[in-house]
Amino acid sequence: MELNGLSCIKLTSASPKASLVRRARRSIPGFDLGFALTAVFFPDIADLFVQDRDSSGKSALTVRQRNSTVEFMTDNRMSGMALIAGMLGTIITMALHPTARDLTTPEHSAFMMQLNVAVHSLALVCIPILFLGALGLTKHLSAPNRLALAGLVVFGFAEVAVMIAATASGLIAPGLFHHMAADPAMADMWRAVLALNGHLNQSFALLYVAASSVAIVLWSAAILRAHMISGPLGIYGSILGPATLFLVLSGHIRLNVHGFGMVVLGQAAWFISAGVLLWREKQEPARASIG
């Protein structure tokens, strides 16, 4: 079409045909070799001299730019996972924990001793995992009033106590049973040592219950003061801690396998809920800086 003596080319026909381009290339001596070398060093040049916008995904030297939908593992998420994993392991420990009758039954004593060592070893592994989760929770709740930090300090005290209790029950007691069975003449002495070991276990278990209950109350107070994570979780912890202390200290709950299991279940509901809520908390992923 002509307009005022000028030719006008339609937009749809502005690009030359592929056959014409190939014919023009063959007419230039050495063009194919030069273009091949150029394509090696400039991989985003396509066959028709048109920039390949998708070449970044084909070149190993070009950083691929894409909008990733994978969510990064944040500190809150790792802390939440630690709280959940630590308490789940503790629940498994109490669910499989042999009773005193199981350990003294002759036909099952060997298997029960091995099971006793295994479940207490699992409990010992869960202690640092749970503390890492508590550290992340404290970091998330940190405030000038230091309530969350005080909760972490008291909980660390509780973790040391339960570590000693688990060691006495799961690692020392089986050895004492073995010595008592191997040396019947000294059975009375080993029985007295075993009783002392049981008293140590009960004392440190009580210390754990008291300190962990206080820690939950302090964290719950920090949650309510800062209006963070979940108000119902803070209310539940504020009730759980004093109620646990009252029931244990008054003798309504004895710290045998079943009684301590009840305490663990009540605390597990709080810790696992805190872990799930921490997982859902939005936080920018931590990135390593070079400098």
RAHUHU-V936011 format. One record per backbone hydrogen bond with DSSP energy under -0.5 kcal/mol. NH is the residue of the N-H (numbers start at 1). CO is the residue of the C=O. E is the energy in kcal/mol with one decimal. If there is no record, write none. Layout:
nh=[NH/NH]
co=[CO/CO]
e=[E/E]
This chain:
nh=[3/6/8/13/14/21/22/23/24/25/26/27/28/29/31/34/35/36/37/38/39/40/41/42/45/46/46/49/52/53/55/57/58/59/62/66/68/74/78/79/80/81/82/83/84/85/86/87/88/89/90/91/92/93/94/95/96/97/103/104/105/105/106/108/109/112/113/114/115/116/117/118/119/120/121/122/123/124/125/126/127/128/129/130/131/132/133/134/135/136/137/138/139/140/141/142/146/150/151/152/153/154/155/156/157/158/159/160/161/162/163/164/165/166/167/168/169/170/171/172/173/175/176/177/178/179/180/181/182/183/186/187/190/191/192/193/194/195/196/197/198/199/200/201/202/203/204/205/206/207/208/209/210/211/212/213/214/215/216/217/218/219/220/221/222/223/224/225/226/227/228/230/234/235/236/237/238/239/240/241/242/243/244/245/246/247/248/249/250/251/252/253/254/256/260/261/262/263/264/265/266/267/268/269/270/271/272/273/274/275/276/277/278/279/280/281/281/291]
co=[6/3/1/10/11/17/18/19/20/21/22/23/25/27/28/30/31/32/33/34/35/36/37/38/42/44/50/46/44/51/52/54/55/55/59/64/66/72/74/75/76/77/78/79/80/81/82/83/84/85/86/87/88/89/90/91/92/93/99/100/101/102/104/105/105/108/109/110/111/112/113/114/115/116/117/118/119/120/121/122/123/124/125/126/127/128/129/130/131/132/133/134/135/136/137/139/143/146/147/148/149/150/151/152/153/154/155/156/157/158/159/160/161/162/163/164/165/166/167/167/168/171/172/173/174/175/176/177/178/179/183/184/186/187/188/189/190/191/192/193/194/195/196/197/198/199/200/201/202/203/204/205/206/207/208/209/210/211/212/213/214/215/216/217/218/219/220/221/222/223/223/228/230/231/232/233/234/235/236/237/238/239/240/241/242/243/244/245/246/248/247/247/252/254/256/257/258/259/260/261/262/263/264/265/266/267/268/269/270/271/272/273/274/275/276/277/278/289]
e=[-3.1/-1.6/-2.4/-1.0/-1.2/-1.7/-2.3/-2.1/-2.2/-2.1/-2.1/-1.1/-1.4/-0.6/-1.7/-2.1/-3.1/-2.0/-2.2/-2.2/-2.4/-1.3/-1.7/-2.3/-1.7/-0.7/-1.0/-1.4/-2.3/-1.0/-1.5/-1.0/-1.4/-1.5/-0.6/-0.6/-1.1/-1.0/-2.3/-2.4/-2.6/-2.5/-2.1/-2.3/-2.3/-3.0/-2.6/-2.0/-2.4/-2.3/-1.6/-2.4/-2.2/-2.0/-2.2/-2.3/-1.9/-0.7/-1.7/-1.3/-0.7/-0.5/-0.6/-0.9/-1.1/-2.6/-2.3/-1.8/-2.5/-2.4/-2.2/-2.2/-2.6/-1.8/-1.8/-2.1/-1.9/-2.1/-1.9/-1.9/-1.1/-0.7/-1.0/-2.8/-2.0/-2.2/-1.8/-2.2/-2.3/-2.0/-2.2/-2.4/-2.2/-2.1/-1.8/-0.7/-1.9/-2.2/-2.1/-2.0/-2.2/-2.4/-2.3/-2.3/-1.7/-2.0/-2.5/-1.9/-1.7/-2.5/-1.7/-1.8/-2.2/-2.5/-2.0/-2.4/-2.3/-2.9/-1.9/-2.1/-1.8/-0.6/-1.9/-2.4/-2.0/-2.2/-2.3/-2.1/-2.1/-1.6/-1.3/-1.5/-2.3/-2.4/-1.9/-2.3/-2.6/-2.0/-2.2/-2.4/-2.0/-2.0/-2.2/-2.2/-2.3/-2.5/-2.4/-2.0/-2.3/-2.0/-2.1/-2.4/-2.4/-2.6/-3.0/-1.8/-2.0/-2.3/-2.3/-2.0/-2.3/-2.6/-2.5/-2.3/-2.1/-2.3/-2.3/-2.5/-2.2/-1.0/-1.5/-1.9/-1.6/-2.2/-2.8/-2.4/-1.8/-1.4/-3.0/-2.0/-0.6/-2.0/-2.6/-2.2/-2.5/-2.5/-2.2/-2.7/-2.0/-1.0/-1.1/-2.1/-0.5/-1.2/-2.7/-1.5/-1.8/-1.8/-2.4/-2.3/-2.1/-2.3/-2.8/-1.8/-0.9/-2.8/-2.9/-1.5/-2.4/-2.4/-2.6/-2.4/-2.3/-2.1/-1.5/-0.8/-0.6/-0.5]
